[in-house]
Amino acid sequence: MATPDPRQQLDHLAAQLDELGAVLARLLDENRSLRTSQEQLMGERAALLSKNEQARSRVEAMILRLKSMEQNA
């Protein structure tokens, strides 16, 4: 079996490096996008939790008022 030409080996390595560079760039972009989405979703979650807590408080207050009205009747 003949040994590959050093120039061919170098060209092959250069092509692999270019391919790895492209993959790295794509993964970095994807990671950045995912982090942005995660931050947005966390913000939305916090807002929804806050609204949920406000609704719970209002419902509890209404229940207390209804119980109070029931006792006064």
N, C-alpha and C positions, 0 to 999 in steps of 0.2 A: 504494500500500500504506500503510495507516494505521500510525502509530507506536503501539506498545503503551503502555498506561496505566502510568505510573510505579508506581502502587500494585500493579498486577499483576506488574510486573517485580520489585518488592521482595518480594512474596509468593512468587514463583517462586524467587528467590535464598534466601529464608529456608527454603523447603522443601528446596532443594538442600543448604543447610548442615546442616539436621536429618538428611538422608540421609547426608551425609558423616560427621557425628558418630556416627551409628549404625554405619556401616561401620568407623570408627576404633575404636570401643569393641569391636566384634566381633574385629577384627584384633589388638587389644591382648590380649584374653582368649585368643585362639588362640595368640598368640606366647608368652604366659605358660605356657599349657598345654604347648606344644611344648618350651619350655625345661625345664620340670619333667620331662617325659618323657625328654628328652635326658640330664639329670643322672642320672635313675634308671637309664637304659640304660648310661651310662658307668660307674656304680657296679657294675652287674651284670657288665659286661664285665671290669672290673678283678678282681672276685671270681672270674670264670671263668678268667681268665688265671692268677691265683694258684693255683687248683686244678689247672689244667693243668700248671703248672710243678712243683707238688708231686707230681703223678702221674708226670711225666717223671723226676723225681729218684728216686722209688721204683722205677720200672722199671729205670732205669740201675743202681741199687744191687742189684736182684735179678739183673740180667745179670752184674754183677761177681761176686756170690756164686756164681752158677752156673758161671762160668768158673773161679773159684777151686776149687770143688768138683770140677770136671772135671779140673783139673790135679793135685789131690791124689789122685784115684782111680787 
